Amino acid sequence: MNIFMMMQAAGQAVADGAELAEGEEKVTIDLIELVMQGGWIMIPLFLLSFIAIYIFIERYLAIKRASREDKSFMNRIKDYIHEGKIESALALCESNDNPVSRMIAKGITRIGRPLNDVNIAIENVGNLEVSRLEKGLPVLATVAGGAPMIGFTGTVIGMIKSFWEMSNAGSNIEVDMLAGGIYTALVTTVTGLIVGIIAYFAYNWLVARVEKVVFKMEARTMEFMDLLNEPVR
């Protein structure tokens, strides 16, 4: 008798497990289908995500190139200037393709003029270099702030559509109709938040990298101006 009851309990457990597995299969969410339910508002969100990824990769590579510097660069510049080899110093600057070398090259071409004029010339080049480094960052910041709002707009449109369908259904309103409309409408908000968060972190990371390059540019400018202020030997 006990054996029979145990077998019956085991069979019931297997049946319950099968029903649970079947239930899990029913509630499994197809992400691709869910994204497609977001409607046309998903198109600008995907475009913004591609733009953000492109800007991040392009700016990362550009800033990485700009941050490269020969450790012996300034020492060699000092030696050339002390020896009066201005052409050699300019050639060295041209061989180092980065913002620092272009700023120093501009300063070298102004040697012999008042130090204030030299400093202003270097600062002008530095401002241009910073503008080049920050190219595309305002767009990335716009994506970070705009994507969530676009996603929320899609959700509002979806909710309006759902309630419109409910009003037309009259007394035949079903829970599935309401729930389905709401969760598909929320897809755009989630997508917008994901795109916005990624763009936000990418923007701040790139800004931090640009600030490091700018700090290096300022340090090399001060070093060069100190070199010009040294007494003639």
N, C-alpha and C positions, 0 to 999 in steps of 0.2 A: 504493500500500500504506500509506504513511504517512497519507494523507488518510483512508483507511478506518479506521485505528486511532484517529485523532483523533476521527472521528465516533462511533466506538464508545465512546471514553472520555467524550465529551461526553454521550452518551445515558445512560451509567452514572451520571454526575454528576447529571443531571436526575432519574433514578430514585431515587438516594440522597437528593436534596433533597426529593423528594415523600414518601419514607418518613419522613424526619426531620420534615417538616411534619405528616404524619399522626400521628407519635408525639407531637409537641408538643400536637396537638389532644386526644390521648387523656389526657395528663397535666394538661390545663388544669383548674384547680380552680374550681368554681362556688361563690363565696363564700356566696351565699344558701343553697344546698343544704348547704354545710358547716356554716353556722350552725344550720340546722334539725336537723342530725345531733347537735347538742349536747344535745338532749333538753329536758326540763322545767326543768332547772337554768338554762337560758338566760333563762327568764321573770323570775326575781328579779334576774338581772344586768341585763337591759334596764330593769327598773323602777328599779334603783339608778342606772343611767346617766341616765334621765330626771329623777330626783330631783336628782342632782348638777348637771345642766345648769340646771334650774329655780332651784335655790338660788343658783348662781353668777350667773345673770342678774339675779335679784331683788336679791341683796345688792350686786352691782356698781352697779345703779341707785340703791339706797338710800344706799350709801356715797358715791357721786358727788354726790347731792343734799346730803348732810351736810357734804361738804368745801367746798361753795360758801360764799363769804364776801365781803361788801362790804369792800373795802380801807379805806374811810373809816369803817367801823363804829365801831371803838374811839375814833377821834379825835372823832367826833360824840358818842359816849357821854361822853367826858371833858368836852367843851364843855357838854353839857346838865347834867351833875352840878356843874360849876363855877358854872354860872349858876343852879343850884337848880331846874332844869326836870326834875323826877323823872318826871312824867307823860309828857313828850316822850321821855325816855330809854326808858321802858317801851314806848311806842308804837313806837319804833324797833326794839326787840327783837322785838316781836310781828310786825313787818313782815318780819323776817329769820327765816325758818323753818329753823333749823339748831341743832345742839347748843350751839354757842358762845353764840348769842343767848339760848337758854333758860337757860343757866347764869348769864349776866350779868343776865338779868331777875330771877332768884331772888336774886342778890346785891343788886340795887337795892332789892328789896322789904325787905331786911334792913338797909338803911342806917339808922344811928342806934343799932344794937345793937353789942355787943362784936365786935371784928374776928374773934375766934375763932368766934363763932356764925355770922357771915357766911360765913367760910371753910368751916365744916362744912356749911352749907346748900348752898353751891355744889358741894361735893364729893359730896353726896348726889344732887343732880341729875345731876352728871357720871357717877356710877356707873350711874344709870338709863339715861343716854344710851349709855354703852358697852355695856350689856346689850342695848339695842336694836340697836346696830350689829353685835354678835356673834350676833344671832339666826340660827339655821340653821347656823352654822359647826360646832358639834359634830356635827350630822348629816352634814355634808360630810366631816368627819374620820372618822366611822364608815364611810362609804362607801369612803373611801380605804383603810382597813384591812380592811374586811369583804369587799369584792368579790373580791380575790385569793383569800381563804380559801374563799369560796363556789365560785369557779371551780375551785380545787384539789379541793374535795369532789366536784364533778361529774366530774373526771378520775378520782378514786379509784373512784367508782361505776362509771364506764365501763370501767375496767381490770378491776374485779371481774367485770363482765358479760362482758367479752371472754374472760377466763380460764375462766369458767363454761361458755361456749360451746365453748371448746377442750377442756375436760374431757369434755363431752358428745359431741364429735366423735370422740373416741377416736383411732384411728390415721389418720383421714381429715383430719387437720389440714392446712390450706393456708396458705401465706404470706399470700395476699390476705385471708384471714379475720382473721389476727392483725394485719396492718398496718392494715387498714381500721378495726378496732375501736380500735386505739391512737390513730390520728390523729384520729378523730372524738371520742375521749375527751379529747384534749388541747385541743380547741376551747374547752372551758369555761375551762381555765386561761388560755389566751391572752386570751379575752374578759374574764375577771376582772382580769387584769393591766392591760389597756388601760383599763378603767373605773377601776380603783384609781389608776393613774398620773395620769389626767386629773383625778380628784377631788383627788389629793394636791397637784398643782401649783396647782389652782384654790383650794384651801384656803389654802395658804401665800401666794398672791398676795393674797387677800382679807385675810388677817391683816396683811400688810404695809400694805395700804391703811388698815385700821382703826387701826393704830399711828400712822400719819401724822395721822389726824384726832384721835386722843387727844393727841398731842404738841401740836397746835394748840390744843386745849381747855385743856391745862395752861398753855400760854404765855399765852393770853388771861386765864385765871384769875389768874395772877401779875401780869399787867398791871393788871387791875382792882383787885386787893388793894393794889398799889403806889399806885394812884390814891386809894384810901381812906386810905392812910397819909400822903398829902401834907399838909403843913401848910395850914391854912385861910388864904386870902389876904384 
